[in-house]
C-alpha cells in the first residue's frame, strides 16, 4: 500500500502554561497541506525492513517515527513483518509536521493493510503515544489543538483559492530551546474567532509566540517573513517552532525569490495553490 503523508502549518501558536509533566499547554490551529507530501509504501514481507530516500533524516532508523509506530502496533496487534519505504520530500526540522505525519500515516496504512478495523479514536490513541501532534494527522482536517496538541476540535476553515508560499531556510531551531525561551501566557485574541476574519486582518491578532524569541536570535528568518509582506502577503507567519515561514497571497507572488535575502544559506522554497 502506498500513501502520501502530508505537511501542516500552524495558524497561530500560543503557549498558555507549563504542565507538571514537563510539557506545555498550547493553543493552535493545524491546517493540513495536501500539496506537500512524503510517500510511504508498506507491504507484508518475510522479514522487517525499513529504508528511506529523498531528504536526509538525521536520526537512526530505530528512532524513526514510522518504525516506532510499526513496533507499537506490532506489539499490540501481533502484526507480521512488513517492508517499509519512506521517500522524504517534506523538509525535516521545519515546523511542518513531516515526521508526525509519517507516523500517523503508518498507523493508518497498517490498519488498512491488516484490516484491523480500528476507528479514528483508537488510531489517535496510538498516535498520541508517538508525539503531541501526531493525532492530528489521523483525521487530517483543519483543527484547533489544545493541551499538548492532542486535544483536537475540527474547524470549518477553507483557504482554497489562496496561494501559499513556503520558505524553509537551512537554519536549525531546537524545539526544546524554543520552549525553554518562551514565556507562557494566555492569548490576547481568541484564536477561532480571529480565523473567522479575512486573512488580511490576521496580522496583529494571529501570533506565533515562538517568533518573539526565535527572530532576535535568527534575524534571517524574520527577514523572510518581512519579505513575504513586501511581496503582498495577506498574512505571514512562522510555522510551529520553525524555521519555515509561510505566506498567504491572493495572487501568485511576483517573485519566488524570498530566500534570496539569506546569502549563503540554502532554502527550500515552494509556492502552492490551495
DAQUIDA-V671768 format. One record per helix or strand. SS is the DSSP state (alpha for helix, beta for strand). FROM is the first residue (numbers start at 0). LEN is the number of residues. If there is no record, write none. Layout:
<<SS,FROM,LEN> <SS,FROM,LEN>>
This chain:
<<beta,1,2> <beta,5,13> <beta,23,14> <beta,38,6> <beta,48,6> <alpha,60,3> <alpha,64,13> <beta,81,7> <alpha,97,16> <alpha,119,9> <alpha,135,4> <beta,142,4> <beta,150,4> <beta,162,7> <alpha,174,7> <alpha,190,4> <alpha,198,3> <beta,207,1> <alpha,210,7> <alpha,218,12> <beta,234,4> <beta,243,6> <alpha,257,4> <beta,266,7>>
